[in-house]
């Protein structure tokens, strides 16, 4: 049950969850600030952090732990954390 719960938490911090959070907050920011500048900065920042993570993963090339040490099997490289970088950017 804990693994299933943490998968939901992980999905919320992934690209789709962060994009949904950004899409939900952008209208409130536009209404409050009466400007599109924060929305443009959010889109540029989100795209920029995604590109930075992809480049860093290609440069560092750190494999994920094998299944005896990992709760679930995932593909791709493990460092830097896209979830942490995306959350910090948003």
C-alpha positions, 0 to 999 in steps of 0.5 A, a space after each residue: 500500500 505504501 508503494 502505491 501511495 508513493 507512486 501517486 505522490 511521485 506522479 504529482 511531482 512529475 512533469 504532468 503534475 507540475 504542468 497541471 499545478 502551473 496551469 491551475 495557478 496561472 489564471 489566478 496570477 494573471 488576474 491578481 497581477 493584471 499581467 502576463 509576465 509571470 505566466 511567460 516566466 513560468 513557461 520559460 522557466 519550466 522549459 529551461 529547467 527541463 532542458 537543463 535536467 536533460 543536458 545534465 543527465 546526458 553529461 553525468 550518466 548516473 544509472 538508477 539502482 538495480 531492482 534489489 535496491 530499488 522499490 520499482 524498476 525505472 528507466 533513464 538516468 537517476 541524477 539530477 532529479 527531474 522531480 526535485 528540479 521541476 518542483 524547485 522551478 515551479 
